[in-house]
Amino acid sequence: MIYSLENSIIKITASTHGGEIHSITNKIDGTEYLWDGNPEYWKYHAPILFPIVGKVIDSKYKVEGKTYELPQHGLARTSEFKFISKTDNEIIFELNFSEESLKVYPYKFSLRSIYKLENNTVKVTYSVKNLDNKTIYFSIGTHPAFMYPINSTEKLEDYYLEFNEKESSNRKVLTKEGYLSYNEKECLKSTNTLMLSKELFIDDALVFDNLKSNKITIKSEKSDKSLAVEFDGFPYMGIWAPKDGAPFVCIEPWFGHADYENYNGEFSEKEGIISLDIGKEFSCTYKVTTF
């Protein structure tokens, strides 16, 4: 089921399928900022990554010595959420554990996706509550795909990412299978800009674990249309676009990451995993502001 929310500046739509946002539109000039989900390139819009980010080795992971299987990015993005409530400026969806989910992820949880409009900003909050009688473990992240070029008269190469801090950071290299390696490549060297191009993603996503910035803005050299993503508190960042030159780029704040290529330990011991005690709640928020 698709729901809409709007104010005088922007309109969004969001779906109970995957609990994800589908559209962010400027009402004044009709500009669409979010990818439309065309499966020719990529069938999602802004999926929620839970309870894993990226891939686990051979789609398998261990909890207390027992092996479970999850596809890339986990179960939330293909699950049906329940509509909880809607006000003039906020909509809430929820995904609860089920007998089926326990077969692939052995913890009892509630996951809420909350979308709130604040002028020209969409505030996105994910909230996880432990409904189990033991500590639960998970990763969580987001994977929004933003249109670029934003203006149809421009080219991919007219665009760049602007960080709100000067960065000197290497990217963590992914293997051909999509796991993290222990290798790094120089990427950002005393700069706050990164030019976008097809070649930038020839080796898959750019993965960072030490950015100083908490905001990345998509900008053009030829127009004033832009979009900013704020991500306070997220320890990891992925930046990705299909290497065939699809007209979008993903800015992905994460709590957690894909398995390292040789990881064979317990899920609870994996780097970046969140532990949540009985009855406790974890939440994280990112914001998308359109200009």
N, C-alpha and C positions, 0 to 999 in steps of 0.2 A: 504494500500500500504506500502511495506517495502522498506526502503532506507538504504544504507550502507555508512560508512565513515571510512577512514583508513589513518594511517601514517605508518612509518617504524616499529613501535613497536606494536600498537594495532589496532584492527578493531572493530567497533560497528555496530549494525543494530538497527533501530528504526522504529516504525510504526505510520501511521496516525490514526489507531484505538487506542484511548486512549492517543495518543501523547507520548507513552512510549517507552523507550529503551528496546530492546529485547535481546541483546547480547553484551558482552564485552570479546573479545578474544585476547590473547597474540599471535601475529603472529610468534614469534620465536619458541615457543614450543607447540602452539596449545591449551594452557590452557584456558578453559571457566570459567569466574568468575561469570556470572549472571545466575540465575535459568532459566530453559528452558520452564517454563510454563506448565509442565505436569499436567493436571487437576486431576490426581489421588490424588495429594496432594494440589495443588493450581494453578489456571489457569493463574495467572498474572506473570509479570516479575519485573516491577518497576512502578506501577501505580501512577498517580498524584491524590492526595486527594484534591478535590475542589468541592463545596464551604464549605464542612464540613470535619472534620477529625474524624474518628470513627463514633459512632452512636448518633443520637438524639432520645429522648424518644419516643418509639413506631413508629419510623421513621417519626415523626411529629415535626414541629417547628413553631413558630409564628413570623410574620412580621407585625407590626402595627395592631395587634389584629387578623389578618387573618391566618389561618392554612394552611401550605404547607407540602408536603411529599417528603422526600429524602431517598434513601437507604444508607446503611453504606458507608462512604467515599465519598458520593456525586455523581455527574453526569459525571465528566470528564473522569473517567477511562473506561466508557462504551460508550463514544461519539466519533464521527468521526471528527478528526482534519483536517484542510486543510494544504497541503504542501505550504510553503511560499517561501523558498529559500535554496540553498545549495552551499557552497564554498568548497575549498579543505579541510578545517578543521572544518566546522560548518554547522549544518542543523537546520532549524526553522520550527515548526508547529504552527498552531493557531486554537483556538476554539472560535467562537463568539456566543453571545446569539442568540436565535431563538424564534419563537412563542412557540415551544414546551418547551424550557428551561424556559421560563417565567412562565409556568404553575406550575413548581416545585421550581423555584428559581427566585423571582420577581425583578431581577436587570439586567441591561444591562451591559455587560462586554466583554472584549477581554482577553483571556488567551493564552499566548505563552509558548511553551516548546522549549528550545534552548540547543543544544548539541554541545560542542566544544572540539576538541582534542588538548591537550597540552603535547607532548611527551607521557609518559605512564599514563597520567591523562585524565579522562573525566570530563569536567566542565559542570554541569547541572544548567540551570537558568530557573526559572518560573517567568513570568511577567504578572501581572494583570493590565488592564487599565479600568478605570471607563468611560463607554460610556453613562451613564444615566444622567438625569437632577436632580439627588439627590445623597446624600452620599450612597455608597453601603457598605455592610458588608459581610465578608467571613472569613473562615479559609483556610489554604493551607498547604500541606505537601507532603511527598514522602514516598514510601513503597518499596524500592528496596530489592530484595531477592538475596543474595549472596551464591554461592555454598560453602558448607562445608560438608565433607572434600573437599578441593580444589584439593588435591592429592588423587587419587582413592585407593592408598595403605594404607591410614590412616583411623582411626575411628573418629566418632563424638567426642568422649571423649578426643581426642588428641588436640582439639582446645580450644582456649580461646580468649576473647576480651581484648585488651589492651587500656586503656584510657591514654591520654597524660598528665593528671593531676591526682594526688592522690585524690580519691573521698571518701567522707563519705556521702552517700545519701540513703535514704529509697526509695522504690518503691511505687507508688500509686496503690492501689489494685482495680482491676476491679470486678464488680459483675458478676454473672453467665450469665446475659443478655448482658454484654459487656459495661456497663456504669461505670463511675468513682464512687467509693465510697469515703467516707471521712477517710477510714482506710489506714494505711501504714504498710509496712513490712520492716524490716531491710534487706538491700541487699548489699550495698557497705560500708565497714567499714575500713577507712584509707588504701585503696588499689587502685592500678591502673589496676588490673586484675579481670576478671570474667570468670571462667571456664564454658564451654558450655556443656550441657547435655540435654537429653529428660526431665528429672525431673525439670529442671529450668523453663520450660514453662507450667507446669502442671496446673497452675492457669491463663493461658493466658499470654498476653504481659506484659513485664516489662515497666512501665511508670515512667519517671523522669521529674521533673520540676525545678531542681536546680543543674544540673551538672556544674562543673567548666570547664570540658574538651570541646574542640571544634574539637577533632579528636578521632575516635575509629578505631582500627586496628584489623582485624581478623588474628590470628596467630596460628601456630601449634608448639607443643613441639617436633615434629619429622621431620620437614622440614623447608626450608626457604621461601616457598611460602606464600604470605600474600597479604592483600588488606586493604587499609585505606580509611575511609570516613571522610572528613572534612566538618564541618557544622557551620560556623561562623554565629552568630546572631539568630539562632533558639532557642526559649525559652523552647521547650519541646522535649523529645526524647522517642521513643518507640523502644523496642527490642523484636522481636517475632520470633518464629518458631512453626510449628504445633507440638502438644505434642506427635504425633505418631512417631516422629523421622525422619521426612522428611529431605533430605540432603541439607538444606539451612537455613540461618538465615537472618532476615530482620533488618536492621539498619535504623530507620525512623525519620529523623528530621521533626519537626512539628511547625507550627504557629497555635495553637489551639489544641483542644482535644475533646473527647467524652463528652456528657452531663453528669453532675453529676446525680446520680440516682433519685434525687427528684427535678430536675430543671424544672420549668414551666414558666420561664420568657421569655421576648422578645429575639429574636435571637441577636439583636444589643447589648444586655446587658450581653451576655454570656462571661464568663472568656476566655481570649485569642483571642477573635474576633478582626479582623482587620477592621478599618473603613477607607474608601478611598473617598476623596472628588471628586467632579465633575471634570473630565478631568485629574485627577492625575493618576500616575502609581506606582505600588508596585512591587518590584522584590526581589527574594531571590535566593541564589546559594549554591549548595553543590558540592563537588568534590570527585571523586572516583579514587584512584591511585593504580595501580597494581604493584606487585613486584614478 
